[in-house]
């Protein structure tokens, strides 16, 4: 895909990108597909998928207590537990505000570790990474932000998100649908959004403006971006997913580069 060559113009030392169709075929790649990059908050997608697996296995339930008083597994996944961004303190009643929280995902991982009687990185490895052949991907710390991976591995994960084999497709549909609709909050890097739509670990495009995806991205687009200059989105209407990994921290450069890039990818897919 010619549109992927746009990453060559990004002001980053190294970048890799790929597009995966809904049937799992790779529409195109550009850049070093085997190079490992820090994922930052794209890690949350892997953590959420492992949590959904624990749900299907019966190890946890979405509405069981987890986190601060009144919070559940569902609240933690949807960033509505009330926990602060990087501190284990409550800032709001559960379900009332979309407070983006690394702490919430760390609490979630601890909860899953107790429920499955297995360290969370091991559960993620055995439940998600190994079955998908994601051998280069590792969780090296926080379940909110400390995974490393490659474009080649995330191609496999993006294919799974579009045609689930590890989970029932209905579970993935629920996870990528709005949870606690109407709740507002701050989308990091893009300001206050009302509503700030989120699923179970997956950020949902909805009608947000500004946003890190494209102006032509469908409202059902879901995924995540990371402060390490990374993103993964799935646009069901386009029938494709896109992965981009860089080694430069998110900043104004990304705000300027990512939206036209996504729009170019979507335009080429429509041809």
Residue pairs with C-beta under 8 A, 6 or more apart in sequence:
1 19
1 27
1 28
1 30
1 265
1 268
2 268
3 28
3 261
3 264
3 265
3 267
3 268
4 17
4 18
4 19
4 28
4 29
4 30
4 31
4 265
5 30
6 257
6 260
6 261
6 264
7 15
7 16
7 17
7 30
7 31
7 244
7 246
7 261
8 15
8 30
9 257
10 246
10 248
10 253
10 257
11 248
11 253
11 257
12 229
12 246
12 247
12 248
12 253
13 246
13 247
13 248
14 31
14 32
14 35
14 37
14 246
14 247
15 31
15 244
15 245
15 246
15 247
16 29
16 30
16 31
16 32
16 33
16 35
16 37
16 150
16 151
16 243
16 244
16 245
16 246
17 29
17 30
17 31
17 151
17 242
17 243
17 244
17 245
18 26
18 28
18 29
18 30
18 33
18 151
18 152
18 154
18 155
18 158
18 242
18 243
19 26
19 27
19 28
19 29
19 240
19 241
19 242
19 243
19 265
19 269
20 26
20 27
20 155
20 158
20 159
20 162
20 240
20 241
20 242
20 243
21 27
21 162
21 239
21 240
22 162
22 163
22 236
22 239
22 240
22 241
23 163
24 159
24 162
24 163
26 155
27 240
27 269
29 151
29 155
31 151
31 245
32 151
33 150
33 151
33 152
33 155
34 136
34 150
34 151
34 152
35 150
35 151
35 245
36 136
36 148
36 149
36 150
37 148
37 149
37 150
37 228
37 230
37 245
37 246
37 247
38 146
38 147
38 148
38 226
38 228
38 230
38 247
39 46
39 145
39 147
39 148
39 149
39 226
39 228
39 230
39 245
40 145
40 226
40 227
40 228
40 229
40 230
40 250
41 102
41 144
41 145
41 224
41 225
41 226
41 227
42 147
42 149
42 154
42 224
42 225
42 226
42 230
42 231
42 232
43 139
43 142
43 143
43 144
43 145
43 146
43 147
43 226
44 105
44 143
44 144
44 145
44 201
44 224
45 157
45 161
45 201
45 202
45 223
45 224
45 232
46 124
46 128
46 129
46 137
46 139
46 147
46 157
47 105
47 108
47 109
47 120
47 124
47 139
47 143
47 144
47 201
48 77
48 175
48 200
48 201
48 202
49 128
49 157
49 160
49 166
49 167
49 201
50 112
50 120
50 123
50 124
50 127
50 128
51 60
51 73
51 77
51 108
51 112
51 200
51 201
52 167
52 171
52 172
52 175
52 200
52 201
53 127
53 128
53 166
53 167
54 60
54 112
54 115
54 116
54 123
54 127
55 61
55 62
55 73
55 171
56 167
56 168
56 171
57 116
59 112
59 115
59 116
60 66
60 73
60 111
60 112
60 115
61 73
62 72
62 73
62 74
62 77
62 200
63 72
63 73
63 74
64 72
64 73
65 71
65 72
66 72
66 73
66 75
66 76
66 107
66 108
66 111
67 75
67 76
67 81
67 83
67 94
67 104
67 107
67 108
67 111
68 81
68 82
68 83
68 90
68 94
69 90
70 82
70 93
70 94
70 95
71 81
71 82
71 83
71 94
72 94
73 108
73 111
74 179
74 200
75 81
75 82
75 94
75 95
75 104
76 83
76 104
76 105
76 107
76 108
76 111
77 108
77 175
77 179
77 199
77 200
77 201
78 98
78 179
78 180
78 198
78 199
78 200
78 201
79 98
79 99
79 100
79 101
79 104
79 185
79 198
80 94
80 95
80 96
80 97
80 98
80 99
80 179
80 180
80 183
80 198
81 90
81 94
81 99
81 101
81 104
81 107
82 90
82 91
82 92
82 93
82 94
82 96
82 97
82 99
83 89
83 90
83 91
83 99
83 101
83 103
83 104
83 107
84 90
84 91
84 99
84 101
84 103
85 99
85 100
85 101
85 102
85 103
86 101
86 102
86 103
87 103
88 103
88 106
88 107
91 97
91 99
92 99
95 180
95 183
96 183
97 183
97 184
97 185
98 180
98 183
98 184
98 185
98 186
98 195
98 196
98 198
99 185
99 186
100 185
100 186
100 187
100 188
101 144
102 142
102 144
102 145
103 144
104 144
105 142
105 143
105 144
106 142
106 143
106 144
108 143
109 120
109 143
109 144
110 120
112 120
112 123
113 119
113 120
113 123
116 123
118 126
120 139
120 143
121 138
121 139
121 143
124 139
124 143
125 139
127 166
128 134
128 166
129 135
129 137
131 166
132 153
132 156
132 157
132 160
132 166
133 153
133 156
134 149
134 153
134 156
134 157
135 153
136 148
136 149
136 150
136 152
136 153
137 147
137 148
137 149
137 150
137 153
138 147
138 148
138 149
139 146
139 147
140 146
140 147
140 148
145 226
145 227
149 245
150 245
151 243
151 245
154 232
154 243
154 245
155 243
157 232
158 232
158 234
158 241
158 242
158 243
159 241
160 166
161 172
161 176
161 234
161 241
162 234
162 236
162 239
162 240
162 241
163 169
164 171
164 172
174 199
174 200
175 199
175 200
175 201
175 202
176 199
176 200
176 202
176 204
176 220
176 222
176 234
177 199
177 204
178 195
178 197
178 198
178 199
178 204
178 206
179 198
179 199
179 200
180 198
181 195
181 197
182 195
183 195
183 196
183 198
184 192
184 193
184 194
184 195
184 196
185 192
185 193
185 196
186 192
186 193
186 196
187 193
187 196
187 203
187 208
187 211
188 227
189 212
189 225
189 227
189 250
189 254
189 255
190 208
190 210
190 211
190 212
190 255
191 210
193 208
195 206
196 208
197 203
197 204
197 205
197 206
197 208
198 204
199 222
202 222
202 223
202 224
203 222
203 223
203 224
203 225
204 219
204 220
204 221
204 222
205 211
205 213
205 217
205 218
205 219
205 220
205 221
205 222
205 233
206 219
207 219
210 255
211 217
211 259
212 225
212 231
212 254
212 255
212 258
212 259
213 221
213 223
213 233
213 235
213 258
213 259
213 262
214 259
214 260
214 261
214 262
214 263
214 265
214 266
215 259
215 263
216 262
216 263
216 266
216 267
217 233
217 235
217 262
217 263
217 266
218 235
218 236
218 237
218 238
220 235
220 236
220 237
221 233
221 234
221 235
221 236
221 237
222 233
222 234
223 231
223 232
223 233
223 234
223 241
224 231
224 232
225 231
225 232
225 250
225 254
225 258
226 250
227 249
227 250
228 246
228 247
228 249
228 250
229 245
229 246
229 247
229 248
229 249
229 250
229 254
230 244
230 245
230 246
231 242
231 243
231 244
231 258
232 241
232 242
232 243
232 244
233 241
233 242
233 262
234 240
234 241
235 241
235 242
235 266
238 266
238 269
238 270
239 269
240 265
240 269
242 262
242 265
244 258
244 261
